[in-house]
Amino acid sequence: MPRTNTTIQLIEFKGTTLPVVVITLRSLHAEALAEAASALFGDDEFFDGDAALLELSKLVDVPDADWRRVKQLLKTHGLNVIGVRGGSEQLRYGAAFAGLPTYPAGERSTPVPAAQQTEPAAPPPPEPAAPAASAATLYIDRPLRSGQQVYARGGDLVVLAAVNAGAEVIADGNIHVYAPLHGRALAGAGGSAAARIFCTCFDAELVSVAGLYRTFDGGVPVDLAGRPVQVRLAQGSGEEAGKLIVAPLLTD
């Protein structure tokens, strides 16, 4: 019999969209970081093995930074550090020596939670652009279980079933959840401060618009629990501008 010469492709390249959490650090002292992380995430894993990029532009030189301890600290909260960006040459050199590659600034990523009602890592533009009108809306009509994630790239996300605890819905535009929201919802993931979250039954773990987060580790306030809710960023130039507003949605 003639022999068939079959060549097996040992390496294949495929494009993919991988959410990356950007963590802006203002200190590299392990004890201070551990205290801050515990205040944000508690003592358990908050993330589900998400990739994390360390933003160093807010740091001053820290010659004796213990990158191994920083990586391990974030690992305890479910984050896998893949590299750094920004900061001084000395900081980047130290990170590279510890095995952390350097990435260029300006890559779009999923932001990391900040303390409740704090400023986002990068302030939104004065006139944020809404998602393009031609972007398709993504519809989800099945319940999302813990650990599942749905991302509507470039448009809105409409969810017609429950988002269970531990599940995550992300959209560059608005998010509409016409069912109980028990998990996490992140609107304006591409940076649009005009994006909003609408929910008919609110019981979220975390909500975010354009990188500004609010968590509900202690439970949702009584005036919001189980009610229709709207989440948005306050606009304008007043004292409230840029703050995350979570308020009952008036349907009457």
Secondary structure by P-SEA (a helix, b strand, c coil): ccccccccccbbbbbbbbbbbbbbbccccaaaaaaaaaacccccccccbbbbbbbccccccccccaaaaaaaaaaaabbbbcccccccaaaaaaaaaacbbbbbccccccccccccccccccccccccccccccbbbbbbcccccccbbbbbccbbbbbcccccccbbbbbccbbbbcccccbbbbcccccccccbbbbcccccccccccccccccccccccccccccccccccccccccccbbbbbbbbcc
